Amino acid sequence: MRTDTTVRDVMHREFLGVSESDPLADAAALLVEEETNCLVVLRGGESVGRLGCRDALGALLDTESDGGLTGDGPTGDGLTVGSVMGPPLPTVTPDDSLAVVEERLVSEGVDRLVAVDDGKAVGVVTAGDTLAAGAPRTGDGAYETPIDEDAMAERRAADTPIAGANGGVDPAMEATSTDASGSPTQGVCESCGGLVPELVTMNGQAVCPECRDV
């Protein structure tokens, strides 16, 4: 994964923008047509606001409740984008890393940022863009793999020794070792203490064949 990816590499240079003087109804129609939830409001290339779909819908519904909408479209006070727009979207520069983008998205609670170069909006970068590009999960650019707690629990359970008939660990399992094929190799006799190639279980103890015959 590349850690030197910047906003310039992933931003959308063609983005949806409107001006403050645009009729709100036209901007709302653009939101629906383009299937987006936010438009950047521009003033001579400068990002001065945002128009969210909720803001547009809320304003139009308020107008309708006041009798300002007819079957032919909006009438009455002639709402514009500038009359209902919200504050501008947070910004980044084209040279910022994706780690910076991710931190801004989280801290500002938004799903997109405006890339600004020399005071002018030159693109938009979204949360989806950072995920698609493999953005680092920490501010210093390092990726941290999330820990799968369920998988860890299953692994610990698989490592638990098998219980013997007396409720404890089977002595034969505890005292012997195995080779790569899983066959027993050697173990310590619990009766004589000798190191022998094979143990057998007798009376709950792992013993060598000689002690078994005693």
BAVO-670757 format. One line per 5 residues: their letters; for each residue x, y, z of N, C-alpha, C. Coordinates in Angstrom, 2 decimals, always signed. Example, Ala and Ser with C-alpha at 12.3 -4.5 7.8 and 13.67 -1.06 7.14 Angstrom:
residues 2
as> +13.19,-5.69,+7.80,+12.30,-4.50,+7.80,+13.20,-3.30,+7.80; +12.85,-2.25,+7.08,+13.67,-1.06,+7.14,+12.90,+0.03,+7.87
//
This chain:
residues 214
mrtdt> +0.84,-1.20,+0.00,+0.00,+0.00,+0.00,+0.87,+1.25,+0.00; +0.55,+2.23,-0.89,+1.31,+3.47,-0.93,+0.89,+4.39,+0.20; +1.87,+4.97,+0.85,+1.58,+5.91,+1.93,+1.85,+7.34,+1.51; +2.29,+7.53,+0.24,+2.59,+8.87,-0.22,+1.48,+9.44,-1.10; +0.32,+8.79,-1.14,-0.79,+9.28,-1.93,-1.31,+10.59,-1.36
tvrdv> -1.60,+11.54,-2.22,-2.06,+12.86,-1.79,-3.47,+13.12,-2.30; -4.03,+14.24,-1.84,-5.35,+14.66,-2.29,-5.37,+14.82,-3.80; -4.31,+15.35,-4.37,-4.24,+15.58,-5.81,-4.45,+14.28,-6.60; -4.00,+13.16,-6.02,-4.08,+11.88,-6.72,-5.50,+11.34,-6.79; -6.36,+11.70,-5.86,-7.68,+11.07,-5.78,-8.86,+12.04,-5.89
mhref> -8.61,+13.34,-5.85,-9.74,+14.29,-5.81,-10.47,+14.32,-7.15; -11.74,+14.71,-7.08,-12.56,+14.89,-8.27,-12.40,+16.33,-8.75; -11.79,+16.48,-9.88,-11.58,+17.84,-10.40,-12.86,+18.43,-10.99; -13.76,+17.57,-11.42,-15.08,+18.01,-11.88,-16.08,+17.69,-10.77; -16.60,+18.72,-10.15,-17.52,+18.51,-9.04,-18.74,+19.42,-9.22
lgvse> -19.77,+19.14,-8.46,-21.03,+19.86,-8.59,-20.98,+21.15,-7.77; -21.14,+22.26,-8.45,-21.14,+23.55,-7.78,-22.28,+24.43,-8.27; -22.74,+25.30,-7.41,-23.79,+26.28,-7.75,-23.35,+27.63,-7.20; -24.05,+28.66,-7.63,-23.75,+30.01,-7.13,-24.84,+30.44,-6.16; -24.56,+31.46,-5.38,-25.52,+31.95,-4.39,-26.80,+32.46,-5.01
sdpla> -26.72,+32.96,-6.24,-27.90,+33.56,-6.88,-28.76,+32.54,-7.61; -28.31,+31.29,-7.70,-29.11,+30.27,-8.39,-30.42,+30.01,-7.66; -31.54,+29.83,-8.41,-32.80,+29.49,-7.75,-32.67,+28.19,-6.97; -33.24,+28.17,-5.78,-33.15,+26.99,-4.93,-33.79,+25.78,-5.60; -34.89,+26.01,-6.32,-35.56,+24.89,-6.97,-34.65,+24.22,-8.00
daaal> -33.87,+25.03,-8.74,-32.95,+24.45,-9.73,-31.85,+23.65,-9.04; -31.35,+24.18,-7.94,-30.30,+23.47,-7.20,-30.84,+22.16,-6.62; -32.08,+22.19,-6.13,-32.69,+20.97,-5.59,-32.87,+19.93,-6.70; -33.25,+20.39,-7.88,-33.39,+19.48,-9.01,-32.05,+18.86,-9.38; -30.97,+19.64,-9.26,-29.63,+19.12,-9.54,-29.23,+18.06,-8.53
lveee> -29.57,+18.28,-7.28,-29.29,+17.28,-6.24,-29.94,+15.94,-6.58; -31.20,+16.02,-7.02,-31.94,+14.79,-7.36,-31.37,+14.15,-8.62; -31.12,+14.97,-9.62,-30.64,+14.45,-10.90,-29.29,+13.76,-10.78; -28.40,+14.35,-9.99,-27.05,+13.80,-9.85,-26.93,+12.80,-8.71; -28.03,+12.59,-7.98,-28.07,+11.63,-6.87,-26.96,+11.89,-5.86
tnclv> -26.84,+13.15,-5.46,-25.87,+13.53,-4.45,-26.58,+14.21,-3.29; -25.89,+14.36,-2.18,-26.53,+14.96,-1.01,-25.96,+16.32,-0.65; -25.05,+16.84,-1.49,-24.44,+18.12,-1.16,-23.87,+18.78,-2.40; -24.05,+20.10,-2.49,-23.47,+20.90,-3.56,-22.54,+21.95,-2.95; -21.45,+22.24,-3.65,-20.53,+23.28,-3.22,-21.02,+24.62,-3.77
vlrgg> -21.15,+25.61,-2.91,-21.58,+26.94,-3.34,-20.33,+27.78,-3.61; -20.24,+28.29,-4.84,-19.04,+29.00,-5.27,-19.33,+30.48,-5.54; -18.32,+31.28,-5.28,-18.36,+32.70,-5.63,-17.04,+33.04,-6.32; -17.10,+33.06,-7.65,-15.88,+33.32,-8.40,-14.77,+32.32,-8.16; -15.10,+31.06,-7.97,-14.10,+30.02,-7.75,-13.82,+29.75,-6.29
esvgr> -14.29,+30.62,-5.39,-14.08,+30.44,-3.96,-15.26,+29.70,-3.35; -14.96,+28.72,-2.51,-16.01,+27.98,-1.81,-16.54,+28.83,-0.65; -17.82,+29.21,-0.74,-18.40,+30.09,+0.28,-19.55,+29.44,+1.04; -19.91,+28.23,+0.68,-21.02,+27.59,+1.37,-21.28,+26.20,+0.84; -22.25,+25.56,+1.42,-22.69,+24.24,+0.97,-24.20,+24.18,+0.98
lgcrd> -24.76,+23.44,+0.05,-26.21,+23.23,+0.02,-26.47,+21.76,+0.17; -26.96,+21.37,+1.34,-27.31,+19.98,+1.58,-28.73,+19.71,+1.14; -29.01,+18.45,+0.86,-30.35,+18.09,+0.40,-31.40,+18.38,+1.47; -31.07,+18.23,+2.73,-32.03,+18.50,+3.80,-32.34,+19.99,+3.89; -31.30,+20.82,+3.71,-31.52,+22.27,+3.74,-32.46,+22.70,+2.61
algal> -32.18,+22.16,+1.42,-33.01,+22.51,+0.26,-34.44,+22.02,+0.44; -34.60,+20.79,+0.85,-35.94,+20.23,+1.02,-36.70,+20.96,+2.12; -36.01,+21.22,+3.23,-36.68,+21.92,+4.33,-37.18,+23.29,+3.93; -36.36,+24.03,+3.18,-36.76,+25.37,+2.75,-37.93,+25.31,+1.78; -37.91,+24.35,+0.86,-38.99,+24.24,-0.11,-40.29,+23.80,+0.56
ldtes> -40.19,+22.92,+1.54,-41.40,+22.49,+2.25,-41.98,+23.63,+3.07; -41.12,+24.47,+3.67,-41.61,+25.63,+4.41,-42.34,+26.58,+3.48; -41.81,+26.75,+2.27,-42.46,+27.62,+1.29,-43.82,+27.06,+0.89; -43.86,+25.76,+0.73,-45.12,+25.12,+0.35,-46.16,+25.28,+1.45; -45.74,+25.14,+2.70,-46.69,+25.28,+3.81,-47.23,+26.70,+3.92
dgglt> -46.46,+27.67,+3.38,-46.91,+29.06,+3.39,-47.70,+29.42,+2.14; -47.95,+28.43,+1.30,-48.70,+28.69,+0.08,-47.86,+29.22,-1.04; -46.54,+29.07,-0.94,-45.66,+29.63,-1.95,-45.35,+28.70,-3.09; -45.86,+27.47,-3.09,-45.61,+26.53,-4.17,-46.92,+26.20,-4.87; -46.88,+26.12,-6.16,-48.05,+25.73,-6.94,-47.68,+24.55,-7.79
gdgpt> -48.60,+24.06,-8.55,-48.30,+22.92,-9.41,-47.30,+23.26,-10.49; -47.11,+24.55,-10.77,-46.17,+24.96,-11.81,-44.76,+25.21,-11.27; -44.55,+25.04,-9.99,-43.22,+25.24,-9.43,-43.24,+26.32,-8.38; -42.06,+26.69,-7.84,-41.98,+27.64,-6.74,-42.31,+29.06,-7.19; -43.02,+29.74,-6.36,-43.33,+31.14,-6.62,-43.12,+31.90,-5.32
gdglt> -43.74,+33.03,-5.13,-43.66,+33.76,-3.88,-42.36,+34.49,-3.76; -41.59,+34.21,-2.64,-40.41,+35.01,-2.37,-39.20,+34.61,-3.21; -39.30,+33.60,-4.07,-38.19,+33.24,-4.97,-36.92,+32.90,-4.23; -36.94,+31.79,-3.53,-35.77,+31.38,-2.75,-34.56,+31.14,-3.64; -33.40,+31.54,-3.16,-32.13,+31.28,-3.85,-31.25,+30.40,-2.99
vgsvm> -30.20,+29.89,-3.61,-29.25,+29.04,-2.88,-28.64,+29.81,-1.72; -28.30,+31.07,-1.96,-27.64,+31.86,-0.93,-28.50,+32.09,+0.30; -29.83,+32.02,+0.16,-30.71,+32.29,+1.29,-30.84,+31.11,+2.24; -30.42,+29.92,+1.81,-30.59,+28.74,+2.67,-29.30,+27.94,+2.85; -28.23,+28.34,+2.16,-27.00,+27.53,+2.21,-26.39,+27.51,+3.61
gpplp> -25.62,+26.47,+3.86,-24.91,+26.33,+5.12,-23.48,+26.81,+5.00; -22.70,+26.67,+6.07,-21.29,+27.10,+6.04,-20.48,+26.29,+5.04; -19.38,+26.82,+4.56,-18.57,+26.09,+3.58,-18.03,+24.78,+4.16; -17.79,+23.84,+3.27,-17.19,+22.58,+3.66,-15.75,+22.81,+4.12; -15.25,+22.00,+5.05,-13.84,+22.09,+5.44,-12.94,+21.88,+4.23
tvtpd> -11.75,+22.42,+4.28,-10.86,+22.36,+3.13,-9.55,+21.65,+3.43; -8.93,+21.18,+2.37,-7.57,+20.64,+2.41,-6.84,+21.19,+1.18; -5.56,+20.96,+1.12,-4.80,+21.38,-0.05,-4.52,+20.14,-0.92; -4.26,+20.34,-2.20,-3.98,+19.19,-3.07,-2.76,+18.38,-2.63; -1.86,+18.98,-1.88,-0.65,+18.27,-1.46,-0.79,+17.57,-0.12
dslav> -1.93,+17.70,+0.54,-2.13,+17.02,+1.81,-2.22,+15.51,+1.60; -1.76,+14.75,+2.59,-1.83,+13.29,+2.51,-3.24,+12.81,+2.83; -3.50,+11.55,+2.50,-4.81,+10.99,+2.79,-5.02,+10.83,+4.30; -3.93,+10.71,+5.05,-4.07,+10.65,+6.51,-4.65,+11.96,+7.04; -4.21,+13.08,+6.47,-4.75,+14.38,+6.87,-6.22,+14.47,+6.49
veerl> -6.56,+13.99,+5.30,-7.96,+13.99,+4.86,-8.83,+13.21,+5.83; -8.36,+12.02,+6.20,-9.16,+11.19,+7.10,-9.39,+11.86,+8.45; -8.34,+12.48,+8.98,-8.46,+13.16,+10.26,-9.46,+14.31,+10.18; -9.43,+15.06,+9.08,-10.36,+16.17,+8.91,-11.80,+15.67,+8.78; -11.99,+14.60,+8.03,-13.34,+14.04,+7.86,-13.93,+13.64,+9.21
vsegv> -13.11,+13.00,+10.02,-13.59,+12.55,+11.33,-13.82,+13.72,+12.28; -12.86,+14.62,+12.36,-12.96,+15.73,+13.32,-14.08,+16.70,+12.95; -14.34,+16.89,+11.65,-15.38,+17.82,+11.22,-16.75,+17.15,+11.08; -16.78,+15.82,+11.08,-18.05,+15.11,+10.96,-18.71,+15.28,+9.61; -17.92,+15.30,+8.53,-18.45,+15.45,+7.18,-18.03,+14.26,+6.33
drlva> -18.61,+14.14,+5.13,-18.25,+13.03,+4.26,-17.46,+13.48,+3.04; -17.13,+14.78,+2.97,-16.33,+15.28,+1.86,-15.64,+16.58,+2.25; -14.55,+16.87,+1.53,-13.79,+18.09,+1.76,-13.53,+18.77,+0.42; -13.34,+20.07,+0.46,-13.02,+20.82,-0.75,-11.51,+21.03,-0.81; -10.91,+20.67,-1.94,-9.49,+20.93,-2.14,-9.32,+22.35,-2.66
vddgk> -8.52,+23.13,-1.95,-8.35,+24.55,-2.29,-6.89,+24.83,-2.61; -6.68,+25.50,-3.75,-5.33,+25.88,-4.16,-5.34,+27.35,-4.52; -4.54,+28.13,-3.82,-4.46,+29.57,-4.05,-5.82,+30.24,-3.91; -6.58,+29.78,-2.90,-7.86,+30.40,-2.60,-9.03,+29.95,-3.44; -8.79,+29.06,-4.41,-9.86,+28.61,-5.29,-10.11,+27.11,-5.12
avgvv> -11.37,+26.75,-5.22,-11.74,+25.34,-5.13,-11.33,+24.64,-6.42; -10.51,+23.61,-6.30,-10.03,+22.90,-7.48,-10.48,+21.44,-7.51; -11.17,+21.00,-6.47,-11.63,+19.62,-6.46,-12.34,+19.28,-5.17; -12.88,+18.07,-5.13,-13.57,+17.55,-3.95,-13.05,+16.15,-3.69; -12.78,+15.84,-2.43,-12.36,+14.49,-2.04,-13.34,+13.98,-1.00
tagdt> -13.80,+12.75,-1.16,-14.81,+12.18,-0.27,-14.23,+11.07,+0.60; -15.01,+10.67,+1.59,-14.59,+9.56,+2.46,-14.41,+8.29,+1.65; -15.27,+8.10,+0.64,-15.14,+6.92,-0.21,-13.84,+6.91,-0.99; -13.37,+8.09,-1.37,-12.10,+8.18,-2.09,-10.94,+7.72,-1.22; -10.94,+8.11,+0.05,-9.84,+7.73,+0.94,-9.85,+6.24,+1.20
laaga> -11.04,+5.65,+1.32,-11.12,+4.21,+1.55,-10.66,+3.45,+0.32; -11.07,+3.90,-0.86,-10.68,+3.22,-2.08,-9.18,+3.28,-2.31; -8.56,+4.37,-1.87,-7.12,+4.53,-2.06,-6.31,+3.90,-0.95; -6.96,+3.33,+0.06,-6.25,+2.69,+1.16,-5.63,+3.68,+2.10; -6.42,+4.60,+2.61,-5.88,+5.62,+3.51,-5.39,+5.01,+4.79
prtgd> -4.27,+5.51,+5.36,-3.80,+5.04,+6.67,-4.85,+5.28,+7.73; -4.86,+4.45,+8.76,-5.85,+4.58,+9.82,-5.35,+5.41,+10.98; -4.12,+5.92,+10.93,-3.61,+6.78,+11.99,-2.97,+8.00,+11.38; -2.85,+9.05,+12.17,-2.34,+10.30,+11.66,-0.89,+10.26,+11.23; -0.07,+9.35,+11.75,+1.34,+9.34,+11.38,+1.62,+8.53,+10.13
gayet> +0.56,+8.07,+9.48,+0.73,+7.36,+8.21,+0.90,+5.86,+8.36; +0.90,+5.34,+9.57,+1.05,+3.90,+9.78,-0.31,+3.24,+9.78; -0.38,+2.05,+9.20,-1.63,+1.30,+9.16,-1.64,+0.29,+10.29; -2.70,+0.28,+11.01,-2.84,-0.66,+12.12,-3.92,-1.67,+11.77; -3.54,-2.95,+11.74,-4.50,-3.99,+11.44,-5.41,-4.21,+12.63
pided> -6.74,-4.12,+12.43,-7.65,-4.32,+13.56,-7.57,-5.74,+14.08; -7.70,-5.88,+15.39,-7.62,-7.19,+16.03,-8.99,-7.84,+16.01; -9.05,-9.05,+15.50,-10.29,-9.81,+15.48,-10.40,-10.57,+16.80; -11.18,-10.01,+17.74,-11.28,-10.61,+19.07,-11.87,-12.01,+19.01; -12.85,-12.25,+18.12,-13.46,-13.58,+18.02,-12.44,-14.61,+17.56
amaer> -11.64,-14.23,+16.56,-10.63,-15.16,+16.06,-9.58,-15.45,+17.13; -9.22,-14.42,+17.92,-8.26,-14.63,+18.99,-8.80,-15.57,+20.04; -10.08,-15.43,+20.36,-10.70,-16.30,+21.36,-10.72,-17.74,+20.89; -11.03,-17.93,+19.59,-11.05,-19.29,+19.05,-9.65,-19.89,+19.05; -8.64,-19.06,+18.77,-7.28,-19.56,+18.77,-6.84,-19.96,+20.17
raadt> -7.23,-19.15,+21.17,-6.88,-19.51,+22.55,-7.56,-20.79,+22.97; -8.82,-20.95,+22.54,-9.56,-22.17,+22.90,-8.91,-23.40,+22.27; -8.41,-23.24,+21.04,-7.78,-24.36,+20.36,-6.46,-24.76,+21.02; -5.83,-23.83,+21.72,-4.56,-24.11,+22.39,-4.75,-24.71,+23.78; -5.97,-24.83,+24.27,-6.23,-25.36,+25.61,-5.95,-26.85,+25.65
piaga> -5.18,-27.36,+26.64,-4.90,-28.80,+26.71,-6.17,-29.61,+26.89; -6.14,-30.85,+26.39,-7.29,-31.74,+26.49,-7.40,-32.26,+27.92; -8.60,-32.22,+28.47,-8.81,-32.68,+29.84,-8.82,-34.19,+29.90; -8.23,-34.74,+30.97,-8.22,-36.17,+31.16,-9.47,-36.66,+31.87; -9.50,-37.95,+32.16,-10.68,-38.54,+32.76,-10.93,-38.02,+34.16
nggvd> -9.87,-37.58,+34.85,-10.03,-37.10,+36.22,-10.32,-35.60,+36.27; -10.57,-35.00,+35.11,-10.92,-33.58,+35.09,-9.72,-32.69,+34.92; -8.49,-33.20,+35.08,-7.30,-32.40,+34.88,-6.75,-32.63,+33.50; -5.52,-32.16,+33.28,-4.88,-32.37,+31.99,-4.41,-33.81,+31.91; -4.69,-34.46,+30.79,-4.28,-35.84,+30.59,-2.76,-35.93,+30.74
pamea> -2.24,-36.69,+31.71,-0.79,-36.75,+31.94,-0.03,-37.19,+30.70; -0.62,-38.11,+29.94,+0.08,-38.59,+28.76,+0.23,-37.48,+27.73; -0.79,-36.59,+27.63,-0.71,-35.47,+26.70,+0.30,-34.43,+27.19; +0.38,-34.26,+28.53,+1.24,-33.24,+29.10,+2.69,-33.67,+29.09; +2.98,-34.97,+29.28,+4.34,-35.41,+29.48,+5.05,-35.75,+28.19
tstda> +4.32,-35.98,+27.09,+4.96,-36.41,+25.86,+5.09,-35.26,+24.88; +6.02,-35.44,+23.93,+6.16,-34.50,+22.83,+5.98,-35.26,+21.54; +5.72,-34.52,+20.45,+5.47,-35.18,+19.17,+6.37,-34.59,+18.11; +6.58,-35.39,+17.03,+7.36,-34.88,+15.91,+6.45,-34.16,+14.94; +6.98,-33.81,+13.74,+6.22,-33.03,+12.77,+4.98,-33.76,+12.29
sgspt> +5.02,-35.10,+12.32,+3.86,-35.88,+11.86,+2.83,-36.07,+12.94; +3.13,-35.64,+14.16,+2.19,-35.78,+15.26,+2.39,-37.05,+16.05; +3.42,-37.86,+15.73,+3.68,-39.11,+16.45,+4.47,-38.83,+17.72; +4.17,-39.57,+18.82,+4.91,-39.36,+20.07,+6.39,-39.65,+19.87; +7.27,-38.87,+20.51,+8.72,-39.08,+20.41,+9.32,-39.48,+21.74
qgvce> +9.13,-38.69,+22.79,+9.70,-39.02,+24.07,+8.89,-38.35,+25.17; +9.09,-38.82,+26.39,+8.39,-38.25,+27.51,+9.01,-38.70,+28.81; +8.57,-38.09,+29.91,+9.12,-38.40,+31.24,+8.14,-39.29,+31.98; +8.62,-40.45,+32.42,+7.78,-41.38,+33.18,+7.47,-40.78,+34.55; +6.20,-40.75,+34.92,+5.82,-40.16,+36.20,+6.09,-41.10,+37.38
scggl> +6.51,-42.32,+37.09,+6.80,-43.26,+38.17,+8.29,-43.31,+38.48; +9.11,-43.54,+37.44,+10.55,-43.64,+37.67,+11.32,-42.38,+37.28; +10.68,-41.48,+36.57,+11.33,-40.25,+36.16,+12.23,-40.38,+34.97; +12.24,-41.54,+34.32,+13.11,-41.75,+33.17,+12.54,-41.14,+31.90; +13.46,-40.74,+31.01,+13.08,-40.21,+29.72,+12.99,-41.36,+28.74
vpelv> +11.79,-41.66,+28.27,+11.57,-42.84,+27.43,+10.88,-42.41,+26.14; +11.04,-43.22,+25.07,+10.44,-42.86,+23.77,+8.93,-43.04,+23.71; +8.36,-43.77,+24.67,+6.92,-44.01,+24.60,+6.34,-44.12,+26.00; +5.22,-43.50,+26.25,+4.53,-43.56,+27.53,+3.14,-44.15,+27.34; +2.66,-44.79,+28.37,+1.29,-45.30,+28.38,+0.60,-44.78,+29.63
tmngq> -0.70,-44.72,+29.59,-1.46,-44.23,+30.73,-1.95,-45.40,+31.57; -1.62,-45.36,+32.88,-2.06,-46.41,+33.79,-2.43,-45.77,+35.12; -3.67,-46.00,+35.56,-4.15,-45.43,+36.82,-4.01,-43.90,+36.85; -4.26,-43.30,+35.71,-4.22,-41.83,+35.65,-2.83,-41.26,+35.56; -1.78,-42.12,+35.38,-0.42,-41.64,+35.28,+0.19,-42.03,+33.94
avcpe> +1.13,-41.17,+33.47,+1.88,-41.48,+32.25,+3.15,-42.20,+32.67; +3.26,-43.48,+32.34,+4.40,-44.29,+32.79,+5.02,-45.00,+31.61; +6.28,-45.45,+31.81,+6.97,-46.20,+30.78,+6.50,-47.66,+30.81; +6.79,-48.42,+29.75,+6.35,-49.82,+29.73,+6.88,-50.65,+30.89; +8.14,-50.35,+31.38,+8.71,-51.11,+32.48,+7.93,-50.88,+33.77
crdv> +7.60,-49.62,+34.05,+6.84,-49.34,+35.27,+5.42,-49.87,+35.19; +4.91,-49.95,+33.95,+3.55,-50.48,+33.82,+3.50,-51.95,+34.23; +4.62,-52.69,+33.97,+4.63,-54.13,+34.26,+4.93,-54.42,+35.72; +5.32,-53.37,+36.50,+5.68,-53.60,+37.92,+4.40,-53.81,+38.72
//
